[in-house]
Amino acid sequence: MARSNLANRLSDTPIAMHQQKVLIVDDQVLNRAFVAAEIEDFCTPVSAENGAKALKLANRLKPDLILMDINMPGLDGFEVCHQLKSNPHTEDIPIIFVSGMTDTAFEKEGLELGALDYIRKPFDPDILKARVRNQLQLQRQRRTLEKMSNRDGLTDIANRRYFDLSLHREWERMKELRHPLGLLMIDVDAFKSFNDEYGHVTGDRALKLIAQRMEQTLKRSGDLVARYGGEEFACILPHTDNSSARVIGDQLCAAVRDLRIRHSASPASPYVTVSIGCASVLPKETDSFKRLTALADQRLYSAKKAGRNRVVHC
């Protein structure tokens, strides 16, 4: 029997497996080297010799799995686990404790903190590899399903649900880093008239082309374009001040114009165009990302009122 599309998308490939990162946290260099040698055939091991470094690497790399000792100088494994599970950016990283502490009370505490498993030292290498493989396979499947649920069915870019989650996450991350967060609110000009003139099937094709072109135009890996609703799109731009956000807005505006999709019913141009509201703020503890969306929305309204087919940033 032929496999379903879902099964095919969830299947393992050597490339996908080796792209997965496993963070090994242990204060003993020999322990780290031994574990890394056992699992390097099917993933990419990364090492940290203490809890503080583990927290930094987890935030920066977002590994697929963490193998962590408990008894370490400075921050012990339990405290590291607690901090990881308290951080929205790292709370979903699976953790397996690998420890020489054999008392079941330690195992109980680790599992209550949110760890998925507890392996006692000394361990059978084959058991370790089997548990790591199983967890990485589950993580691959989980992320594939999550990605599928976060894509817009029509345009195949991020959907509104994923936009909302990403905006909240990036707000918290930029607040911690004290970096600006930019946002573009985008509306396809006179799109109701386009549908009336050319039909909804052609309208859907136009939205797909616009979405794909905007996604291709964004060059930085951290930037995100999403379908916000109907003919509206939005772009999240981490580490981006207002002037830089405007540059990106101008690039998107030009990229859509360059598609040269005929729109004889538009008052702004013979071709399909977009209006963009651009905003950037430095997130603060006393503030909310809702202020950023309100500001970008207000400027989108100003762009449409001023004649459409433009970017308004102040």
Protein Blocks (a to p, Z undefined) as FASTA:
>chain_A
ZZdfklmmmpccfklmmmpccddddfbfklmmmmmmmmmmmcccdddfbfklmmmmmmmn
opabdcddfbdghjafklmmmmmmmpmklmmpccddddfbfbfklmmmmmmnopabdcdd
dddfklmmmmmmmmmmmmmmmmmmmmmmmpcfklopacfklmmmmmmmmmmmmmmnopac
dddddddehklmmmmmnojklmmmmmmmmmmmmmmmpmbfkbccddfbhjbccdddehia
fklmmmmmmmmmmmmmmnopacfkbckbcbdcdddddddddddfkbcfklmmmmmmmmmm
mmmmnngjiacfZZ
